[in-house]
Amino acid sequence: MLGDHLLEVAELARMYAHKLGQDKAGELMGLLHDLGKYSDEFQNYLRSAVGLLDQDVDEEAVDAVEHKGKVDHSTAGAQWLWTNLADKGTEGKLAAQFLALCIASHHSGMIDCVAPDGKDNFSRRINKADQNTHLAEVTSKIDTEIKERLDSLLNDSSLVGGLATLVKETCKGKNAEIALFNCGFLARFIFSCLIDADRTNTRNFERGAPMQPVENKTPEWQVLIDRLESRLNSFVPDSEINKLRKTISDDCKVFSDRERGMYTLTVPTGGGKTLASLRFALHHAKEYSMDRIIYVIPYTSIIDQNARIAREILEPAGVEPGSVVLEHHSNLTPEKDTWQNKTLSQNWDAPVIYTTSVQLLEALFAAGTRDVRRLHRLANAVIVFDEIQTMPIRCVHLFSNAMNFLVAHVKSTVVLCTATQPLLQKVDATKGAIQLSTEPSEMMPDVAGLFEALQRVEVIDQRKPEGWSVEEIAALAVQEQETSCSCLVIVNTKKMALALYEQCGGARNPHLFHLSTNMCPAHRKAKLDNILSRLEPGKEEPTMCISTQLIEAGVDVDFGCVIRSAAGLDSIAQAAGRCNRNARRAKARVYVVNPTDEYLGKLPDISIGKQAYERFAWEYANEPDAFDKNPLGEKALERFFTYYFFDRRGEMAYTVKPPTFEREDTLLNILSFNGKAVEESGRVNKNKTDLILRQSFMSAAQAFKAIDTAAQGVVVPYGPKGVGLINDLCAADEPKKQYPLLRKAQQYTVNVFPNVLEKLQKSGAVHEVQEGTGILYLDKHYYDEATGLVETPTGTMDTLMT
């Protein structure tokens, strides 16, 4: 059975590593990764764990609970590889370290080569005593078929030479810092191939699925193109704005025959970039036989709508739901990997993926093995970043270097899509700036003309020195709803949204709606569907919505008036995109107000964006001609980003400090030179390391957070389907039963921050669906039909559940 596992993982890893041209390296890692399991010590542990050995009867039996995780079975393969490759010159040593690192790390996540305290962990692992790794014993027990394949791979000069050539290519033309970052990122990419192969094989075994690997086939892009083009042809450009949207879509299609590369798509809000970018992606994927399309979106609320639109078009009646479009945005399983959630994780194996920037960044940089397994799926893919301006400032250099790698070395195309381009190509290039492809790199031939043509609102800056009270904002909202029939109020915090909702009448007001991330996607979708039906042209009903910023990007609604709590100009521009979206009014009003009780202390990006807006607003008020009299135009946004974005350039390399890290440093340095750790290593070990990879991979990954506070997904009892899912998850005691349920459960999940989760746990409001899985569900009394998850019990959901 062990031999079968090694051969099957080797075949999968070979397929995955083929994207890098490293088939042989992938196969070699797969054959060696569990080599230590041939030892008697591991076999006795395994047989004891499954009950084949009895401690009271069998001398070889051991206490399986006590031995769990303590029998080293990953070092032997790394040592075998190092022993057989490291003496083959410089290139052999390079290949040996890359591949041995991956094998030694395949259970823990990538280890520190040189740790922050100066310890040479890689050499320590490679030199670990034989009595602990059993290298001599397992070498003598390797199956004949595997031994013959290992010998063949070792004698193939293209193994070492191919990997060495790839390393040189990733470093060519780069300064030392970026070259070393690329080396480390390449190692992580190769690691991803091994991890996904191992986890996929394990999952297939647990689910009873076929174990024989199947070569990946290019999706039938033409079929999907035909479905989209048919839908687009059904649209009648019956207004000037719809004619403009058609032009934008046509321009994207024309652009799709450009070479793979790094491009921007700059379309003002309301320009129809959702379907236009999908059109580009489908045609481009077909042109270059690409493996998948990945949409990366900052907020789950946008995924709700965009994925639904894509699914309606690409998965019509008769097509198996989920066979084309996969949503992956909820974190249902805990950060710490268990054997169960390792097999339950999504691996992005679908033609069209919708995911969040958090999930994408964690695949690129986070700790453990759960997220990194998806990294290789980014190869030979069209990756569209919607609302790229929301990329966390501290991740700018890490992100830019990673995207440049994907475009340059694994044949991917990256599209940075937004109405408010943050100009990532103009940051400090010595640390990593986006490298746009040869001009034209912008898909739209006349961006300035688009901003002028799509100017549909009047921005009214109503901030006042004393600020606005909740009562005053509510009064303005009621007044504007009466005047314009519909009014959207967007604020920066969930607390403020709830306060305004109650002030405007709460559940007693039949025209009032509330939206926040305390509501699960299915709940938000139901609310948005209701709102959309009330805003339908010719049938418009009085409607007021109080929302957090989740609605301001990518959600296709058209209100008569918008009131926006002061924030960055990019957020105000996005909010304005929800007003007069279809140009049914001559010009609608967008008010900017400054609430007195909106605390932004834990929201530094919003707070700093607000300050940058205030600086810009003063300049605009004094010299509007300098901005073409358009406070939301190209010139205005460029000035805003000058203040907000570039004035924060010192944050862009991701600074870490004690107690999060050993000493103050940047993740960019730690994942490249790692100079401070290497210097400490020289002091501790009295000699300078000669390792090619010297990064503190694990320490950097543990310090990395895509957002400041990681949230835990909790399945909530919204409606009969939510309740039924919870019941099914509680009854499904095997991973193969839980897996399909978890995919459905994403629509019934709320991501909860640690402080709130702790309070809910103390109240007995959350429970595990099965002991040890870490998958949580919410008690029915803590979910409200109007506002979602609440911290104090309510009975309002009872009627939905009977």
Secondary structure, 3 states (H helix, E strand, C coil): CHHHHHHHHHHHHHHHHHHHCCHHHHHHHHHHCCHHHHCHHHHHHHHHHCCCCCCCCCCCCCCHHHHCCCCCCCHHHHHHHHHHHCCCHHHHHHHHHHHHHHHHCCCCCCCECECCCCCEHHHHHHCCCHHHHCHHHHHHHCCHHHHHHHHHHHCCHHHHHHHHHHHHHHHCCCCHHHHHHHHHHHHHHHHHHHHHHHHHHHHHHHHCCCCCCCCCCCCCHHHHHHHHHHHHHHCCCCCHHHHHHHHHHHHHHHHCCCCCCEEEEECCCCCCHHHHHHHHHHHHHHHCCCCEEEEEECCHHHHHHHHHHHHHHHCCCCCCCCCCEEEECCCCCCCCCCHHHHHHCCCCCCCEEEEEHHHHHHHHHCCCCCCHHHHHHHCCEEEEEECHHHCCHHHHHHHHHHHHHHHHHCCCEEEEEECCCCCHHHCCCCCCCCCCCCCCCECCCCHHHHHHHCCCEEEEECCCCCCECHHHHHHHHHHHHHHHCEEEEECCCHHHHHHHHHHCCHHHCCCEEEECCCCCHHHHHHHHHHHHHHCCCCCCCCEEEEECHHHCCCCCCCECEEEEECCCHHHHHHHHCCECCCCCCCCEEEEEECECCCCCCCCHHHHHHHHHHHHHHHHHHHCHHHHCCCCCCHHHHHHHHHHHCHHHHHHCCCEECCCCCCCCEEHHHHCCCCHHHHHHHHHHHCCCCCCCCCCEHHHHHHHCCCCCCCCEEEECCCHHHHHHHHHHHHHCCCHHHHHHHHHHHHHHEEEECHHHHHHHHHCCCEEECCCCCCCEEECHHHEECCCEECCCCCCCCHHHHC
